[in-house]
Every structure is written in structure tokens, then in C-alpha cells.
Amino acid sequence: MNDSVSEMAGGVSDLRRARRNGDAHPPSERPDRLPPHDDKAEQGVLGCILLAPNECLPGCRNKFGDDEVFYDLRHQLIWHALVFLHSRSEGIDIITLQTELNNRQQLDQVGGIPYLNALQDGVPSAANLSYYLEIVWEKYVWRRLVHKNTDQIGTVYEWNGAAESYAAHVDQEHQAWKSLLDRGQLTPKNLCAPAQFGEEYYQQWFNRHDDTYGFELPFKFPLRLRPKATTLMTGDNGSGKTSMLCHIAVCIANQLDVAAGEKLVLASMEMPPEVTLWIMARQLLGLGAKQQDDEPTRKKLVKALAWLNARVRLYNFLGITDHHELLNTFQYAAEHEHGKFFILDNMSKVGIADDDYAAQGLFMHAVCDFNIKRAAHTVVVVHENKGDGPAKYKVRGSKQLTDAPDNVVGMKRNEDKGAKLEELKAREKAIDDTSRSAADQRAEISSERNKLFNVWDAKFVLSKQRWPGSQQNGSRWLYFDRQSLQFHEHPGQPAHDYTLD
């Protein structure tokens, strides 16, 4: 007897011995052996639904029907809550799901808010749904087969009829199980025909040129901040990123469709909202820091607040937030506030450790996925390490932070100019007014200060732009107006009042 036959004979002997001894479960069917299932795939399906419920949930319902496809009880409870929310046409996100589970007194059973956040965070993109779904469905089909065969074993011992009639019953059961293999196949939504684009195709061909499609910056530059795209901004501490971001925010807000209710959403976490508004109001009106407290100035400030209120929303939080909560807020703003442009200043405040490169990469991909799904644009700020070289090679953290976004830009401050201005200020303060040379010293300092006036304050650098035919690299010297906090293309350029546009 060869080895394979011996192995088969041994297996049959074990089975017969188990039955003779009254063991209801053969060695391969004992309770300590779990039925086929895949926890990771089940988590993946639920995570995809949370990332893109409108795109993912209908296909899942079509495939699952009324069957209890999820093996993990936690996932069953979450699935039923999601289906209930979808059947009532209610918005689905972490917050609404949490509320529904809490109303059902099942939130603790599923692992609480941390587990719901982990489901969403564990999926890099909702585009992976079909992969997870097929695994979950296949495991479910195998479990059904295990259950049917187990039931048949019990039926054989109790069957009193002819073997032929039981064979017909087995064949019927087998056909019912086999039908599960082909039931509810997902329509391949990722496939599309050219005719589906229609007018959008012609707009792309004729009107969306590299230098016109997308939001413009406050100065002339070969970069547009386009919908469905992500921009990474880098720079050292004190390089002027925050002032630049607020100036960009004002400029972008001025290009939004106010009639359609479009909004810009800015998350700082480093400055109170009132300070952010103070900076943006100065940049919006082109006002200096020292303005008289009179009626005309008050009217201008009221006008500025009304202008900003119609176009801007601020993330009202200081300190380190949770990146899930932040993205949920962005999702809410996109859905309920018509958010079209988002700014995150900066990523060090989203609760991801500096050395957790995997989480950083997943977060950046989640931001990119959010922009694609919502036809939005998000600017994410990340600090860079000291040293020479392109900004995208000096970014602190995961390489995905620069690989995933469509654009990478950087801010560089002219530290030499700042140091020289501080030196001149110290020299001017040290002048002895009783000295005969005091006037000459002041004149010399004034002359040096005038020369520095024409020297650039900041440099805006483009390191990457993912758009057909677009310019990949470039830079622009900028001049900072310390009264209006605006960045200009030329020294002495008048401040701009955006409310007059």
C-alpha cells in the first residue's frame, strides 16, 4: 500500500473509530477548528464602506442579500447598522454609525469608537473593495458548504427512505450551494466608456489648459491647485508657511462660487481661530496692523468678517487632534458645507508619531482619496529637515508624503535679510543722539535699509506637479509686506483689497 493510500486508510480509520466511540465530531470537524473566515477581509469591506458609502454599500447589499455573510459578530452588528442607515437615506460616516450603534446599545459590543476608527484607517483606498468582497464572500460560501455537509451527516444517520431519494435531495442541496458562487456579482464600476464623459471631455480638450484650469495663487506662478488633487507644502519653522497659507486661502476664497455656497476649510491647530481671522482680515483688506479705531475702519472690518463668513470655515481646535476625527470633519464640511478647498496646517498636529511612516503614508493616501471622491483640493503642510537639496527630498517622515500628492511646493525665508535688518535695528538703537556723527550714522543705516528693501523676503519653490504637460520645477522670489501680511511679486507693490474684486 503506497503512502497516499495508507494516509487515506488512516483517515477513514480515524473517522470510523471516532464514530464507534460516540464522538460526534470527526478530527477535521471538532469545535476547536473554526469555520472558514478572514477577519482582515471583513474589516476591509467595512472600512471601504466607511470611506465611500455611496459607492460601496449598494454593491455589497446586492451581493450579500439577506445572508449573514460576516463571520465576526462585531462585523455583523456594524453591517446591520450600516444597512439600516442606508435604507433610510441617512448620511453614513463614523459619527452617524457611532450614534446608531449607541442607540442599539451595541457600541461597546463592536469594540467602541477605537475599533470603528481602526476599520476606516486600515483601508488605503475604497478602490480595494472588490478584492476584500470576493474574499469575504468565498469564505461565506465555504462555511455554507461545511454546514450543509455537517447537516447531511446527521441526516444520513436518521434517513429511513431509499438511497436514491436521498441522492436527489443531496443533488438539490448541492445546486443551491453552487448557485451562491455566481450570485450577486458586482458590476465593474471602474470600467467606463468614452460616451460617459460627454461635455466634460470637450471641456478637458478645449478649455482646461495647464495655465487656466484650477485655482490661481496670489502671484503669477506655473502652478494651479486643481480639483481632485493634493498639494504638499514644506518649509522650516519660521519660513512663512502660515502667512503664505492664509494669503493663499484669501485668494482661493475669492475664486469660489459663492452663489453655490462653496467654502474653504482651514485647520490650523496652532493658532486660535480669532488669530487666524485677524491675519486673513488684514490680508483680505490690505490693512496694516496699526489702524485708527474709527467708523470707516470698523465698517471695513465688519465687511471683512461678512466676506469671510460667506466663504470660510475654521476647524475650531487647538493642540493635537485625531486624524480620523479631522478627516471626518472634512467629510462633513464637503457634504454639508460645500467645502471645495481644504488646508491642513500642519500634519504634526494630527496625532501620528514622527517615526510611524506607515500611518503617515496611509493618512496621506486617505487625504488624496478624499479629494478624488469629493472633487476637492487639500493643501497639507509638513516640516522639512535642514539641509540643501529639493524640498521633496527633505520632508520629515514617510516617502509617501511626497509620492502620493499631485504637487509638492516649499517655502524658504531669506534668513540673511532678516538677520541684517535685526542688525540695523540694533545699531540704530545704540546710536548716541548727543554724538556729532548721530545724523550720519542714521543716514548710513537708512541707506542700507533701503538697499535691503529691494532684496527678496521669501522664495516659493515648485518641486513636483502631476498634470499632463505642466511645468515640474520652478521658483518665484517674493516680497513680504509687513503691514498687510501679503506676499507680492515686486518690492513696494501696493496691498490688494480682495473685497473690491
C-alpha positions in Angstrom: 0.0 0.0 0.0 1.6 3.3 -1.0 1.8 6.4 1.2 -1.2 8.2 -0.2 -3.4 5.1 0.1 -2.1 4.5 3.6 -3.0 8.1 4.5 -6.5 7.7 3.2 -7.0 4.4 5.0 -5.7 6.0 8.2 -8.1 8.9 7.8 -11.1 6.5 7.3 -10.0 4.5 10.3 -9.9 7.7 12.4 -13.4 8.6 11.3 -14.8 5.1 12.0 -13.0 5.0 15.4 -14.5 8.4 16.3 -18.0 7.3 15.4 -17.6 3.9 17.2 -16.5 5.9 20.3 -19.5 8.2 20.1 -17.5 11.2 19.1 -20.0 13.4 17.2 -17.2 15.4 15.6 -14.5 13.8 13.3 -11.0 15.1 13.8 -11.4 17.6 11.0 -14.8 18.9 12.3 -14.2 19.3 16.0 -15.3 22.5 17.6 -11.8 23.8 18.2 -11.4 24.2 14.4 -13.0 27.5 13.3 -15.1 27.6 10.1 -13.5 29.4 7.1 -13.3 33.1 7.6 -11.0 36.1 7.1 -11.2 38.8 9.7 -8.9 41.2 7.7 -11.1 41.0 4.6 -14.2 41.6 6.6 -12.6 44.6 8.2 -11.5 45.7 4.7 -15.1 45.6 3.4 -16.5 47.7 6.3 -13.5 50.1 6.0 -14.2 50.7 2.3 -17.9 51.4 3.1 -16.9 54.0 5.7 -14.5 55.6 3.2 -17.0 55.8 0.3 -20.5 54.6 1.5 -22.4 55.8 -1.6 -20.1 53.9 -3.9 -19.5 50.7 -1.9 -22.6 49.9 0.1 -25.1 49.3 -2.7 -22.8 46.7 -4.4 -22.3 45.0 -1.1 -26.0 44.8 -0.4 -26.6 43.4 -3.9 -24.1 40.7 -3.4 -24.9 39.8 0.2 -28.7 39.9 0.0 -30.2 38.9 3.3 -27.5 36.4 4.2 -25.4 36.7 7.3 -22.1 36.9 5.4 -19.9 38.2 8.1 -18.4 35.6 10.5 -17.3 38.0 13.2 -20.3 39.1 15.4 -18.9 42.6 15.7 -18.9 42.9 11.9 -22.5 41.6 11.7 -23.7 44.3 14.1 -21.8 47.0 12.2 -23.1 45.7 8.8 -26.8 45.8 10.0 -26.4 49.3 11.3 -24.9 50.5 8.0 -27.7 48.8 6.0 -30.3 50.5 8.3 -28.7 53.9 7.8 -28.5 53.4 4.0 -32.1 52.2 3.8 -33.2 55.4 5.5 -31.1 57.5 3.1 -29.1 58.9 6.0 -25.5 60.1 5.6 -23.0 57.4 6.6 -19.8 58.2 8.4 -18.1 57.4 11.7 -20.3 59.8 13.6 -23.7 58.5 12.3 -22.6 54.9 12.6 -21.5 55.5 16.2 -24.8 57.1 17.0 -26.8 54.3 15.5 -24.8 51.6 17.3 -25.1 53.5 20.5 -28.9 53.8 20.1 -28.9 50.0 19.6 -26.7 49.6 22.8 -24.2 47.7 20.6 -21.3 50.2 20.5 -19.4 48.5 23.3 -20.0 45.1 21.7 -18.3 46.1 18.5 -15.2 47.5 20.2 -16.3 51.1 20.6 -15.1 54.2 18.7 -11.5 53.0 18.5 -12.5 49.9 16.6 -14.7 51.9 14.1 -11.8 54.3 13.5 -9.4 51.4 13.0 -11.7 49.9 10.3 -11.6 53.1 8.3 -7.9 53.7 8.9 -6.9 50.1 7.9 -8.0 50.6 4.3 -5.8 52.7 2.0 -8.4 53.1 -0.7 -12.1 52.2 -1.3 -11.0 51.0 -4.7 -9.9 47.8 -3.0 -13.5 46.8 -2.2 -13.8 44.2 -4.9 -10.7 42.4 -3.6 -11.9 42.3 0.0 -15.5 41.5 -1.0 -14.6 38.4 -3.0 -12.6 37.0 -0.1 -15.4 37.5 2.4 -18.0 36.0 0.0 -15.8 33.0 -0.8 -15.3 32.3 2.9 -19.0 32.6 3.5 -19.7 30.1 0.6 -17.3 27.6 2.1 -18.9 28.0 5.5 -22.2 27.2 3.9 -20.8 24.0 2.4 -19.3 23.0 5.8 -22.7 23.5 7.4 -24.6 21.6 4.7 -22.2 18.7 4.8 -22.4 18.6 8.6 -26.2 18.6 8.4 -26.1 15.8 5.8 -24.0 13.6 8.1 -26.8 13.9 10.7 -29.5 13.3 8.1 -27.8 10.1 6.9 -28.0 8.5 10.3 -31.7 9.4 10.6 -32.7 8.7 6.9 -35.2 5.9 6.6 -36.0 6.2 2.9 -34.3 4.9 -0.2 -30.8 5.9 -1.0 -31.9 7.2 -4.5 -34.3 9.7 -3.0 -31.6 10.9 -0.6 -29.2 11.3 -3.5 -31.8 13.5 -5.3 -32.0 15.6 -2.0 -28.2 15.9 -1.9 -28.1 17.0 -5.5 -30.7 19.6 -4.9 -28.8 20.9 -1.9 -25.6 21.0 -3.9 -27.2 23.0 -6.7 -28.5 25.5 -4.2 -25.0 25.9 -2.8 -23.4 26.1 -6.2 -25.7 29.0 -7.1 -24.1 31.1 -4.4 -20.9 31.1 -6.4 -22.4 33.2 -9.2 -25.0 35.2 -7.2 -24.8 39.0 -7.0 -21.6 39.6 -9.0 -20.6 43.2 -8.7 -20.9 45.4 -11.8 -17.4 46.6 -12.6 -18.0 50.3 -11.8 -14.4 51.1 -12.6 -14.9 50.5 -16.3 -16.3 53.3 -18.3 -17.0 54.1 -22.0 -15.9 57.4 -23.7 -19.6 58.4 -24.2 -20.0 58.6 -20.4 -17.9 61.7 -20.2 -19.8 63.8 -22.7 -19.4 67.6 -22.1 -16.6 67.0 -19.6 -14.4 65.5 -22.3 -14.8 68.6 -24.5 -14.1 70.9 -21.6 -11.0 68.9 -20.9 -9.9 69.2 -24.5 -10.6 72.8 -25.3 -10.8 74.7 -22.1 -8.7 73.0 -19.4 -5.3 74.3 -20.4 -2.4 74.0 -17.9 -2.3 77.7 -17.1 -6.1 78.2 -16.7 -7.6 75.1 -15.0 -7.8 75.2 -11.3 -7.4 77.8 -8.6 -4.8 80.6 -9.0 -2.2 81.6 -6.5 -1.9 85.2 -5.2 1.0 85.8 -7.6 1.9 84.6 -11.1 3.3 81.1 -11.0 3.2 78.0 -13.2 1.0 76.0 -10.8 -2.7 75.6 -10.4 -4.4 74.0 -7.4 -6.9 71.7 -9.2 -9.9 69.7 -8.1 -9.3 66.1 -7.2 -5.7 66.9 -6.4 -3.5 67.2 -3.3 -0.7 69.6 -2.6 2.1 69.1 0.0 3.7 72.3 1.3 7.1 72.1 3.1 9.4 74.5 4.9 11.4 75.1 8.0 10.0 76.7 11.2 9.6 80.4 10.6 9.8 80.2 6.8 6.5 82.0 6.4 4.3 79.0 5.6 1.4 80.1 7.8 1.3 83.6 6.4 1.5 82.2 2.9 -1.3 79.7 3.6 -3.6 82.4 4.9 -2.8 84.6 1.9 -3.5 81.6 -0.5 -6.7 80.9 1.5 -7.9 84.5 0.9 -7.0 84.3 -2.8 -8.8 80.9 -3.2 -11.8 82.0 -1.3 -12.1 84.9 -3.7 -12.4 82.4 -6.6 -15.1 80.2 -5.0 -18.6 80.1 -6.3 -20.4 82.0 -3.5 -23.8 81.5 -5.2 -23.3 77.8 -5.0 -22.2 78.0 -1.3 -18.7 76.8 -1.9 -16.4 77.0 1.1 -12.7 76.9 2.1 -11.9 75.0 5.2 -8.7 75.8 7.2 -7.4 73.6 10.1 -4.5 75.2 12.0 -4.5 73.6 15.4 -1.6 76.0 16.2 -3.4 79.3 16.4 -6.9 80.2 17.9 -9.5 80.9 15.2 -9.7 84.6 16.1 -5.9 85.0 15.4 -6.3 83.2 12.0 -9.2 85.6 11.2 -7.2 88.6 12.2 -4.4 87.6 9.8 -6.8 86.8 7.0 -8.8 90.0 7.5 -5.6 92.1 7.2 -4.6 90.2 4.0 -8.2 90.4 2.7 -8.4 94.2 3.1 -4.7 95.0 2.7 -4.8 96.9 6.0 -1.9 97.5 8.3 -1.6 96.4 11.9 -1.9 100.0 13.2 -5.3 101.3 12.0 -7.3 104.1 13.7 -10.3 102.9 15.7 -12.8 104.9 13.7 -16.1 104.3 12.0 -14.7 103.8 8.5 -12.2 101.1 9.8 -14.9 99.4 11.8 -17.1 99.2 8.7 -14.2 97.7 6.7 -13.7 95.0 9.5 -17.5 94.2 9.5 -17.3 93.9 5.7 -14.3 91.6 6.0 -16.0 89.3 8.6 -19.1 89.1 6.4 -16.9 88.3 3.4 -15.0 85.5 5.2 -18.2 84.1 6.8 -19.7 83.5 3.4 -16.6 81.7 2.1 -14.5 80.2 5.0 -14.9 77.7 7.8 -12.3 77.1 10.5 -11.5 73.9 12.4 -12.0 75.1 16.0 -9.4 73.1 17.8 -6.0 73.8 19.4 -3.4 71.1 20.1 -3.0 67.6 18.7 -6.2 66.3 17.2 -7.1 62.8 16.0 -6.6 62.3 12.2 -9.8 60.2 11.9 -11.8 63.0 13.6 -10.2 65.6 11.3 -10.9 63.7 8.1 -14.5 63.1 9.3 -14.9 66.8 9.8 -13.5 67.4 6.3 -16.0 64.9 5.0 -18.8 66.6 6.8 -17.7 70.0 5.5 -17.6 68.7 2.0 -21.1 67.2 2.2 -22.9 69.7 4.3 -20.9 73.0 3.8 -20.0 72.5 0.1 -16.3 72.5 1.0 -14.1 72.6 -2.1 -10.7 73.7 -0.8 -9.1 72.4 2.4 -5.9 73.5 4.2 -4.2 71.4 6.9 -1.5 73.4 8.8 0.2 71.2 9.9 0.4 67.4 9.8 2.4 67.2 13.1 -0.9 68.0 14.8 -2.9 65.0 13.6 -1.8 62.6 16.2 0.6 60.4 14.1 4.1 59.8 15.5 7.1 61.2 13.6 8.5 57.7 13.2 5.3 56.0 12.2 5.9 56.1 8.5 3.1 53.5 7.7 0.4 55.6 9.4 1.7 58.8 7.7 1.5 57.1 4.3 -2.0 55.8 4.9 -3.1 59.2 6.1 -1.8 61.0 3.0 -3.4 58.4 0.8 -6.7 58.9 2.7 -6.4 62.7 2.0 -5.8 62.0 -1.7 -8.7 59.6 -1.8 -10.9 62.2 -0.1 -10.0 64.8 -2.7 -10.8 62.5 -5.6 -14.2 61.4 -4.1 -15.2 65.0 -3.3 -13.7 66.8 -6.3 -11.8 68.9 -3.7 -8.3 70.1 -3.2 -6.3 69.9 0.0 -3.0 71.5 1.0 -1.1 69.6 3.7 1.8 71.2 5.5 4.8 69.1 6.6 8.0 70.4 8.1 11.3 69.6 6.4 14.7 68.8 7.7 17.6 71.3 7.4 20.0 71.0 4.5 20.3 71.6 0.8 18.5 69.9 -2.0 14.9 69.8 -3.3 12.2 70.2 -0.8 10.6 66.8 -1.6 13.8 65.0 -0.5 14.0 66.9 2.8 10.5 66.2 4.1 10.3 64.7 7.6 8.6 61.3 7.5 7.4 58.7 5.1 8.3 58.9 1.4 4.6 58.6 0.7 4.1 62.1 1.9 5.8 63.4 -1.3 4.9 60.4 -3.6 1.2 60.4 -3.1 0.3 64.1 -3.6 -0.1 65.7 -7.0 2.0 68.8 -6.2 4.9 69.5 -3.9 5.8 73.1 -3.1 8.1 74.7 -0.5 8.6 78.0 1.3 12.1 79.4 2.0 12.7 82.5 4.0 15.6 84.9 3.3 17.3 84.4 6.7 20.3 86.7 5.7 17.9 89.6 5.1 16.2 89.1 8.4 19.5 88.9 10.2 20.7 92.2 8.5 17.5 94.0 9.4 17.9 93.0 13.0 21.5 94.1 13.0 20.5 97.5 11.6 17.8 97.8 14.2 20.3 97.1 17.0 22.8 99.6 15.5 20.1 102.3 15.3 19.1 101.7 18.9 22.7 102.0 20.0 23.2 105.5 18.4 24.1 108.2 20.9 21.9 111.2 19.8 24.3 113.6 21.6 27.1 112.5 19.3 28.1 114.7 16.3 28.0 111.6 14.0 24.5 110.6 15.0 22.9 112.0 11.9 25.5 110.4 9.6 25.0 107.0 11.4 21.2 107.2 10.9 21.7 108.2 7.3 24.0 105.2 6.7 21.6 102.8 8.3 18.7 104.3 6.3 20.7 103.8 3.1 21.5 100.1 4.0 17.8 99.5 4.9 16.7 101.0 1.5 19.0 98.6 -0.3 17.6 95.7 1.6 14.1 96.8 0.7 14.7 95.5 -2.9 16.0 92.1 -1.7 13.6 89.2 -1.7 11.9 88.1 1.6 10.7 84.6 0.6 11.1 82.0 -2.1 8.2 79.9 -3.3 9.5 76.7 -4.9 7.7 74.1 -7.0 9.3 70.6 -6.9 6.5 68.5 -8.4 3.3 69.0 -10.4 1.4 65.9 -11.6 -0.5 67.3 -14.6 0.0 66.5 -18.3 2.3 69.0 -19.9 2.7 71.1 -16.8 5.9 72.6 -15.5 7.6 70.3 -13.0 10.0 72.7 -11.3 10.2 76.4 -10.7 10.6 79.2 -8.2 9.5 82.7 -7.5 11.1 85.4 -5.4 8.5 87.2 -3.2 8.4 90.3 -1.2 6.6 90.4 2.1 4.5 93.5 3.1 4.6 93.5 6.9 1.6 95.8 7.1 -0.9 93.8 5.1 0.9 90.4 5.6 0.6 89.9 1.8 3.2 88.4 -0.5 4.0 90.5 -3.6 5.9 89.9 -6.8 7.7 93.3 -6.7 9.1 95.4 -3.8 6.8 98.3 -2.8 3.8 96.8 -4.6 0.5 98.2 -3.2 -1.5 96.0 -0.9 -4.6 94.4 -2.6 -8.2 94.7 -1.3 -9.8 91.4 -2.4 -13.3 92.6 -1.4 -13.2 95.0 -4.4 -12.8 92.2 -6.9 
